[in-house]
């Protein structure tokens, strides 16, 4: 089957992409504006190691205004990108609910936080992996309602409990990802064969 994307609606394209680009990691992003904001995004990926960057695509509210995460990033230039594990799964899912800009998901859904680095927003308590990032740039996608945002990693937080080898910085933890419209953990290690 060959599918012509020009013949598909944006919703149909989303479904086709979401069901074929799997798994998709989830960026649970904390930003600070009028209030502390936290929201999950699954159009997210590492972009480069030089400079060390991540990219996340952020949509708009139904009324066409920027989502709080995008607005806050543009204004404060700082965010914390958390990788979600099973312990935080339910609250991460709840935090995807659209709230008024004056409401903090962290307060509404009772997500306690801890301050790790000055001049950056706090992160949810108990997070195993978090990237402390600064806004770098946006990518203009003509005709798109989503804005790809590139953030530069300034610091990486790793919970000491997930470090299985401190010298090589080998990690042992299970994160949540989107698989199609569902969620799943990726906890099965695959042994990489040697290249002949």
N, C-alpha and C positions, 0 to 999 in steps of 0.2 A: 504494500500500500504506500503510495506517495501522496502526501497531503500538501496542498497549496495553501500556505498561511494567508495569502491575500484573499482567499475565499472564506476565511474564518473570522468570527467576531473576536474581540479582545478576550472575552470570557472563555471562548472555546480554545483560543491559543494558550491562555493561562492553564486550563485543564490539561491540554496536551503536554505542555512544558513541565508542569508539576508532576505529572504521572510518568514522565520519561527521564527527567533529570533527578535521579535519586541515588542516595539520600541527599537531602539538603540540610546543612547545619543551620542551627537557629542562633541568631544574635539577639540576646536579651539586653537591650540598650538602656542605660540610665543616663538621663540628661537633666540639666537644671535650668529652669526658667522661672516663671511666676511661682511654680511649685516643683518639687522633684517629680520626674516623669520616668516611667519604665514601660517598655513595649517590646514585643518580640517581632523579629523579621526573619523570614526564611529565604528571601532572595539576598543571599549573603555569602561572601567567599573571601579567602585570602587573595590578595592581588599581586603583591611583590614582596621580596625580602630586602630589596634595595631601591628605594626606601621601603622600610617595613610598613606595609599598608594592607588595609582591609577595605572591601567595598560592600555597601549595603544599598539596596534600592528601596526608597521610601516613597510611598504613595501620598495622596492628598485625602482630606476628609471629603465626605459626600458633597459638601457645599463648595468644594474647589479650593479651600484654604489649606495651607501646609499642615501636615500632622505636627503634633507638639514636638516630636523628636527632631524633625527637620528644622522647625523654627528655633528650637533651643540650640541646636548645633550651629546654626548660622549666627546666632547671637553670642553664645558663650564660648564657642570653638572647642568645647571639651565634651567627652563622653566616656562611659565605661561599658565595654562590650563583654557581656558575661556568656559563658557557655553553660547550657542548661543540663542538669542531671535529673535523675528521677525524684530526688528529694524536693526539687523546686518545680517539678513539672506542672502540678495543678495550679500553683499561683502564677506561673508563666502563662499558662493557657487563659486564666481569668484576666490577666493584665492586657490581653489583646482586645478586650471590650473597649469600645470608644467612650471615653468620658469627656466631660467638659474640661476645657483647658485650665480651669481653676481648681480642678480635683486632681489629687495625686493617687495614682494606682497603688503606690506603696502604702498609703494610708487606708484607702478604701478596701484593699485586699489584705491588709495587715501583714505587710512584707517588711520585717525588721532589716535595718541596714547597719553596716559598719564602715567607718571611714578608714581608708587604707593609705591614701596619698593626698596631701594638702593640694589645694587648687584643682582637684578633680571631684566629680560627684562621688557619693558613697556607693558601695555595692551591696547587694543583698547578703545577709549573714549566711555563712556556710557555703558560699560559692567556691568551687574548686579551681576554676580557671577564669581569669578576667584580664582583658586588655584595656589599658588606660590610654586613650587616644585623643589626638587633636585633629580637628577639621582641617582637611587639606584642600579639597576642591570638589566641585560638582561636575558631572558630565551632562551636557545637553543632549537629550534624545528628542529630536524633532517629532512632534505629534504625540509624545508620550505624556501620561499623567503620573508617571513615576520618575523620581529623580535619583540616579545613581550617585551616591556620595562616597568619596574616598576619604578615609581617616588614616592618620599616621600613628602607628603604635609607638608610644613613648615608654611604657612600662608593661610588664607581664607579671600578673600575680598567679602563683601556683600554690595550692594548699600542700604543705609538706607531706601530708598523709597520702597523696596520690603519686609522689615521686618514688619510683621503685629503684632507680639508679641515679644517684646524685651527680656522679661524674659525667655520665652521658645525658643527663636530664631525660630519662625515660619515664613516661607517665603511665599510670594504670588507673583508668577511670572510665565510666560508661556515660556517654552523653546522649541526649535526646535529639533526634533529627526528624524532619518531615519526610515521609515516604508517600508520595502522592498527596492525598488529603489527610492521611493518617499520621500518627507519630510512632516512632519505634526507637529502641535503644540499639546501639551498635557495640556489642560486647564480645563478639567472636573475632579472635585474632586470626589472620590469614598469614601463613608463612610465605614470604617472598622467595621464589626460586632464584638461584644464581643464574646470571646471564652467561651462556656459553661463549 
